[in-house]
Amino acid sequence: MDCAPRNPRVALVHDYLNQRGGAERVFAQMAAAYPFAPVYTALYDPRATGDLIAPGRVRASLLDRLPGSGAYFRALAPLYPLVFERMDLRAYDVVVSSTSAWAKGVHVRPDAVHVCYIHTVSRFLFAYEQYVGGFGLGTLAKPLVERLCAWDLRAAARPTAYIANSRNVAARVQRYYGRDAYVLPGPVELDRLRVGTERDRYMIVVSRLLPYKRVDLAIDACAKAGVPLLVVGTGPAERALRQRAAGTTATLLGFLPDAEVNALVGRARALIFPGEEDYGLVPIEAAAAGTPTIAYAAGGALETVIAGTTGAFFGVQDASALAGTIAAFDPAAYDRAALRAHAQTYAPERFRERLREIVSAVAARPRAAI
């Protein structure tokens, strides 16, 4: 019947904070839910995420001191299991981790609670062929990846409880890890997003440039449809995508500050969401800016895009299919107020409150019942 202390000492853990994407934005709200908790991570770049997580809170690993670790962090994959297993979290009663691969593997005291907010089951475990190249493992021997998969399955048994960002991911957690998960959709920072007042001709993609994101599909489809496309983001696939976009209707803009991205999204004809994603945060951000989404009908987008209200779907990951949907798409059919109202159901304060409720409920349960 041993239960958590009344005023538990809390620590937060995130895979790495050297890049800026949906997972980092979600983690920023987790950090806001526990404003006095220290943050443990493998890598930290204050230039990328310093406004999300204050430097004074961060405890980065020794990998952070390696020259070039920020630029080649995906190539460090074989080292992350050891890095996270050696994080010293013995002082904390409650550990809340945020992970797409590594942070679930931390060790906590036997009497402590570890609640893991999981953005996805590790992609090298279930989608090796589609993801491994973008993850920086393409040149490594398959046996090494198999060892990472074996570690991942062992590490998945360590958290006391899981919270998934979608029903899609919760089902994947059950399938690959044999664990149940609460479902808590990630929040959208409504305060930084403004509803656009004008509508331009271009489509837009906002994404990390990784192969599984299928930005190549958006480039090809917009070229077929004769529609301008703006692509915002950086990543390992950027060079190949720039070559693919040469001479087409697509323009790759690289990294842009939030204010510029928000303005571009608010004026776009539609956001294109061409990959099969675990969750689907960007379509909600687009809705907050009053812009509908054209999404591939699979994965998390089925939970965050409402056909006919906040966007439209295409059913086959094929440039012709997407081009046909683009050609038939009428942004005037989508009400900006309804789009914003949809986004408001993902308000950060709701997320923070529900997160604390779940963590407190897990911590209050007798250890024998966990």
C-alpha positions as CSV (number, residue, x, y, z in Angstrom):
1,M,0.0,0.0,0.0
2,D,3.0,2.3,-0.4
3,C,1.9,5.5,-2.2
4,A,3.7,8.5,-3.5
5,P,4.5,11.4,-1.1
6,R,2.1,14.3,-0.7
7,N,4.6,16.8,-2.2
8,P,6.6,14.7,-4.7
9,R,9.8,15.8,-6.2
10,V,9.3,15.8,-10.0
11,A,11.8,15.6,-12.9
12,L,11.1,15.9,-16.6
13,V,12.9,14.0,-19.4
14,H,12.9,14.6,-23.1
15,D,14.8,12.8,-25.9
16,Y,16.7,15.9,-27.1
17,L,16.1,19.6,-27.3
18,N,18.4,20.6,-30.1
19,Q,15.6,20.9,-32.7
20,R,12.2,22.5,-32.9
21,G,9.2,20.5,-33.9
22,G,5.8,19.3,-32.6
23,A,7.3,17.1,-29.9
24,E,9.3,20.0,-28.5
25,R,6.2,22.3,-28.5
26,V,4.3,19.6,-26.6
27,F,7.1,19.2,-24.2
28,A,7.2,22.9,-23.5
29,Q,3.6,22.6,-22.2
30,M,4.7,19.7,-20.1
31,A,7.4,21.8,-18.6
32,A,4.9,24.6,-18.0
33,A,2.7,22.1,-16.1
34,Y,5.6,21.4,-13.8
35,P,7.4,24.8,-13.8
36,F,9.9,23.9,-11.0
37,A,10.9,20.5,-12.3
38,P,14.4,20.2,-13.8
39,V,14.6,18.9,-17.4
40,Y,17.0,16.1,-18.4
41,T,17.8,15.5,-22.0
42,A,20.6,14.1,-24.3
43,L,21.2,17.4,-26.2
44,Y,20.2,21.0,-25.8
45,D,20.6,23.9,-28.1
46,P,19.2,27.2,-26.6
47,R,19.3,28.8,-30.1
48,A,16.6,26.3,-31.2
49,T,14.5,25.7,-28.1
50,G,15.7,28.3,-25.5
51,D,12.4,30.1,-25.7
52,L,10.6,26.9,-25.0
53,I,12.7,25.6,-22.2
54,A,14.8,28.0,-20.1
55,P,18.5,27.1,-20.0
56,G,18.6,27.2,-16.2
57,R,16.3,24.2,-16.1
58,V,18.2,21.9,-18.4
59,R,20.5,19.1,-17.4
60,A,22.1,17.9,-20.7
61,S,24.1,14.7,-21.0
62,L,27.8,14.5,-21.8
63,L,27.0,14.0,-25.5
64,D,26.0,17.7,-25.5
65,R,29.7,18.5,-25.2
66,L,30.8,16.5,-28.3
67,P,31.8,18.7,-31.3
68,G,29.2,18.4,-34.0
69,S,26.7,16.5,-31.8
70,G,23.9,18.9,-32.7
71,A,24.4,18.5,-36.4
72,Y,24.8,14.8,-36.4
73,F,22.6,13.8,-33.5
74,R,20.8,11.1,-35.4
75,A,24.1,9.3,-36.0
76,L,24.5,9.1,-32.2
77,A,21.6,6.7,-32.0
78,P,23.7,3.7,-30.7
79,L,24.8,5.9,-27.7
80,Y,21.4,7.1,-26.5
81,P,20.4,3.9,-24.6
82,L,23.4,4.2,-22.4
83,V,23.0,8.0,-22.0
84,F,19.4,7.7,-20.7
85,E,20.0,4.6,-18.6
86,R,22.8,6.5,-16.8
87,M,20.8,9.6,-16.0
88,D,20.7,9.9,-12.2
89,L,17.1,10.4,-11.2
90,R,17.3,8.9,-7.7
91,A,16.3,12.2,-6.1
92,Y,12.9,12.3,-7.7
93,D,9.6,10.7,-6.6
94,V,7.9,11.3,-10.0
95,V,9.5,11.3,-13.4
96,V,7.5,12.5,-16.4
97,S,9.2,11.7,-19.7
98,S,8.4,12.7,-23.3
99,T,9.7,10.4,-26.0
100,S,9.7,9.2,-29.6
101,A,12.4,6.7,-28.8
102,W,14.8,7.1,-25.9
103,A,13.5,8.8,-22.7
104,K,11.3,5.9,-21.7
105,G,14.5,4.0,-21.0
106,V,15.5,5.9,-17.9
107,H,15.8,4.2,-14.5
108,V,14.0,5.5,-11.5
109,R,13.9,4.3,-7.8
110,P,11.8,1.2,-7.2
111,D,9.4,3.3,-5.1
112,A,9.2,6.2,-7.7
113,V,6.7,6.7,-10.5
114,H,7.6,7.1,-14.2
115,V,4.8,8.4,-16.5
116,C,5.8,8.4,-20.1
117,Y,4.1,10.7,-22.7
118,I,4.8,8.9,-25.9
119,H,4.7,10.6,-29.3
120,T,5.3,7.4,-31.2
121,V,6.6,3.9,-30.8
122,S,10.2,4.0,-32.0
123,R,10.1,4.1,-35.7
124,F,13.2,2.0,-36.1
125,L,11.2,-0.8,-34.4
126,F,8.1,-0.8,-36.7
127,A,9.0,1.1,-39.8
128,Y,12.7,0.5,-40.5
129,E,12.6,0.7,-44.2
130,Q,10.7,3.9,-44.4
131,Y,12.4,5.7,-41.6
132,V,15.9,4.4,-41.0
133,G,17.6,6.6,-43.7
134,G,16.2,9.8,-42.2
135,F,17.2,8.7,-38.8
136,G,20.8,8.5,-39.6
137,L,21.1,4.8,-39.4
138,G,21.2,4.0,-43.1
139,T,25.0,3.2,-43.1
140,L,24.9,1.1,-40.0
141,A,24.7,-2.7,-40.1
142,K,21.3,-4.3,-39.6
143,P,22.5,-6.2,-36.5
144,L,23.1,-2.9,-34.7
145,V,19.6,-1.7,-35.5
146,E,18.3,-5.1,-34.2
147,R,20.2,-4.5,-31.0
148,L,18.5,-1.1,-30.7
149,C,15.1,-2.8,-31.2
150,A,15.9,-5.3,-28.5
151,W,16.8,-2.5,-26.1
152,D,13.7,-0.6,-27.0
153,L,11.5,-3.5,-26.1
154,R,13.2,-3.9,-22.7
155,A,13.0,-0.1,-22.1
156,A,9.3,-0.1,-22.9
157,A,8.6,-2.2,-19.8
158,R,10.1,0.4,-17.4
159,P,7.6,3.2,-17.3
160,T,4.9,2.9,-14.6
161,A,2.2,4.2,-17.1
162,Y,2.0,5.5,-20.6
163,I,0.1,8.5,-22.0
164,A,-0.2,8.5,-25.8
165,N,-0.8,11.5,-27.9
166,S,-3.5,9.8,-30.0
167,R,-5.6,6.7,-30.2
168,N,-3.5,5.7,-33.1
169,V,-0.3,5.7,-31.0
170,A,-2.1,4.1,-28.0
171,A,-3.0,1.2,-30.3
172,R,0.6,1.0,-31.5
173,V,1.8,1.0,-27.8
174,Q,-0.5,-2.0,-27.1
175,R,0.6,-3.8,-30.3
176,Y,4.4,-3.5,-29.9
177,Y,4.9,-3.0,-26.2
178,G,1.8,-4.9,-24.8
179,R,1.0,-1.8,-22.6
180,D,-2.2,0.1,-22.2
181,A,-2.0,3.9,-22.5
182,Y,-4.1,6.9,-21.5
183,V,-4.8,9.2,-24.5
184,L,-4.1,12.9,-24.2
185,P,-3.8,14.8,-27.5
186,G,-1.0,17.3,-27.7
187,P,-1.9,21.0,-27.3
188,V,-1.7,23.9,-29.7
189,E,-0.3,27.2,-28.7
190,L,-3.3,29.3,-29.6
191,D,-1.8,32.6,-28.3
192,R,0.9,32.5,-31.0
193,L,-1.5,31.7,-33.8
194,R,-3.7,34.3,-35.5
195,V,-6.5,33.7,-37.9
196,G,-5.6,34.9,-41.4
197,T,-7.7,37.5,-43.1
198,E,-6.6,36.9,-46.7
199,R,-6.3,33.8,-48.9
200,D,-3.5,33.3,-51.4
201,R,-3.1,30.6,-54.2
202,Y,-0.3,28.7,-52.7
203,M,-0.4,25.5,-50.7
204,I,2.0,25.0,-47.7
205,V,3.8,22.2,-46.0
206,V,5.3,22.7,-42.5
207,S,7.5,19.7,-41.5
208,R,10.8,18.3,-40.6
209,L,12.3,17.1,-43.8
210,L,12.5,13.4,-43.2
211,P,11.7,10.7,-45.9
212,Y,8.6,9.3,-44.1
213,K,7.0,12.8,-44.0
214,R,6.5,12.4,-47.8
215,V,7.1,16.0,-48.7
216,D,8.2,14.7,-52.1
217,L,4.6,13.7,-52.7
218,A,3.4,17.3,-52.1
219,I,6.1,18.7,-54.4
220,D,5.1,16.3,-57.2
221,A,1.3,16.7,-56.7
222,C,1.5,20.5,-56.7
223,A,3.6,20.4,-59.9
224,K,0.9,18.2,-61.5
225,A,-1.9,20.5,-60.3
226,G,0.0,23.7,-61.4
227,V,-0.3,25.1,-57.9
228,P,2.4,27.0,-56.0
229,L,3.8,25.1,-52.9
230,L,5.8,26.6,-50.0
231,V,7.8,24.1,-47.9
232,V,8.9,25.3,-44.4
233,G,11.4,23.2,-42.5
234,T,14.8,21.6,-42.5
235,G,16.1,18.0,-42.1
236,P,18.2,15.3,-43.6
237,A,16.1,15.1,-46.7
238,E,16.4,18.8,-47.6
239,R,19.1,18.4,-50.2
240,A,17.2,15.7,-52.1
241,L,14.0,17.6,-51.9
242,R,15.6,20.8,-53.2
243,Q,16.8,18.8,-56.2
244,R,13.4,17.4,-56.7
245,A,11.7,20.8,-56.4
246,A,14.0,22.4,-59.0
247,G,12.0,23.7,-61.9
248,T,8.6,22.9,-60.3
249,T,6.0,25.0,-58.6
250,A,7.6,24.3,-55.2
251,T,9.8,26.7,-53.1
252,L,11.8,25.4,-50.1
253,L,12.1,28.1,-47.5
254,G,14.1,26.3,-44.9
255,F,13.8,27.4,-41.3
256,L,11.6,30.4,-40.6
257,P,10.7,32.1,-37.3
258,D,7.3,31.3,-35.8
259,A,5.8,34.6,-36.7
260,E,6.7,34.2,-40.4
261,V,5.4,30.6,-40.5
262,N,2.1,31.6,-38.9
263,A,1.6,34.4,-41.3
264,L,2.3,32.1,-44.3
265,V,0.0,29.4,-43.0
266,G,-2.8,31.9,-42.3
267,R,-2.8,33.0,-46.0
268,A,-2.4,29.6,-47.6
269,R,-5.1,28.0,-49.7
270,A,-4.5,24.9,-47.6
271,L,-1.9,23.0,-45.6
272,I,-0.8,19.7,-47.1
273,F,-0.2,16.9,-44.7
274,P,1.1,14.1,-47.0
275,G,2.6,11.5,-44.7
276,E,1.2,8.9,-42.4
277,E,1.7,10.6,-39.0
278,D,1.5,9.3,-35.5
279,Y,-0.6,12.3,-34.3
280,G,-1.3,15.3,-36.6
281,L,-0.5,18.4,-34.6
282,V,0.3,20.7,-37.7
283,P,-3.3,20.5,-39.1
284,I,-4.6,21.7,-35.7
285,E,-2.1,24.6,-35.8
286,A,-3.3,25.4,-39.4
287,A,-6.9,25.3,-38.1
288,A,-6.0,27.8,-35.4
289,A,-4.8,30.1,-38.2
290,G,-8.1,29.6,-40.1
291,T,-6.6,27.4,-42.8
292,P,-7.9,23.9,-43.8
293,T,-5.8,20.8,-44.4
294,I,-5.5,18.3,-47.2
295,A,-4.3,15.1,-45.4
296,Y,-3.5,11.6,-46.3
297,A,-6.3,9.5,-44.8
298,A,-4.3,7.4,-42.3
299,G,-2.7,7.7,-38.9
300,G,-3.3,10.5,-36.5
301,A,-4.7,12.8,-39.2
302,L,-7.9,10.8,-39.0
303,E,-8.3,12.1,-35.4
304,T,-7.3,15.7,-35.9
305,V,-8.9,16.6,-39.3
306,I,-12.6,16.6,-39.7
307,A,-13.6,16.0,-43.3
308,G,-15.7,18.9,-44.7
309,T,-15.2,21.0,-41.6
310,T,-11.4,21.4,-41.1
311,G,-10.1,19.8,-44.3
312,A,-10.2,17.0,-46.9
313,F,-8.6,13.7,-47.3
314,F,-6.9,11.9,-50.2
315,G,-6.9,8.1,-50.0
316,V,-3.8,6.9,-51.9
317,Q,-0.3,8.1,-51.3
318,D,0.1,8.9,-55.0
319,A,0.9,12.3,-56.6
320,S,-2.0,12.0,-59.1
321,A,-4.5,11.3,-56.3
322,L,-3.2,14.2,-54.2
323,A,-3.2,16.5,-57.3
324,G,-6.8,15.6,-58.0
325,T,-7.8,16.5,-54.5
326,I,-5.8,19.8,-54.7
327,A,-7.5,20.7,-58.0
328,A,-11.0,20.1,-56.6
329,F,-10.3,21.8,-53.3
330,D,-12.3,24.9,-52.5
331,P,-11.0,26.9,-49.5
332,A,-14.1,29.1,-49.5
333,A,-16.1,26.0,-48.3
334,Y,-14.3,26.2,-44.9
335,D,-15.3,28.7,-42.3
336,R,-12.4,30.3,-40.5
337,A,-14.4,30.6,-37.2
338,A,-15.2,26.9,-37.3
339,L,-11.6,26.1,-37.9
340,R,-10.5,28.2,-35.0
341,A,-13.1,26.7,-32.7
342,H,-11.8,23.2,-33.6
343,A,-8.3,24.2,-32.6
344,Q,-9.5,25.7,-29.3
345,T,-10.5,22.2,-28.1
346,Y,-6.7,21.6,-27.9
347,A,-6.0,24.6,-25.7
348,P,-2.7,24.3,-23.6
349,E,-4.4,24.9,-20.3
350,R,-6.6,21.8,-20.9
351,F,-3.6,19.7,-21.7
352,R,-1.7,20.8,-18.7
353,E,-4.6,20.2,-16.3
354,R,-5.3,16.7,-17.7
355,L,-1.6,15.8,-17.7
356,R,-1.3,16.7,-14.0
357,E,-4.5,14.7,-13.3
358,I,-3.2,11.6,-14.9
359,V,0.2,11.8,-13.3
360,S,-1.4,12.4,-9.9
361,A,-3.7,9.4,-10.4
362,V,-0.9,7.1,-11.3
363,A,1.2,8.3,-8.4
364,A,-1.7,7.8,-5.9
365,R,-2.3,4.2,-6.9
366,P,-0.9,1.6,-4.5
367,R,2.3,0.2,-6.1
368,A,0.9,-3.3,-6.0
369,A,-1.9,-2.1,-8.3
370,I,0.5,-0.7,-10.9
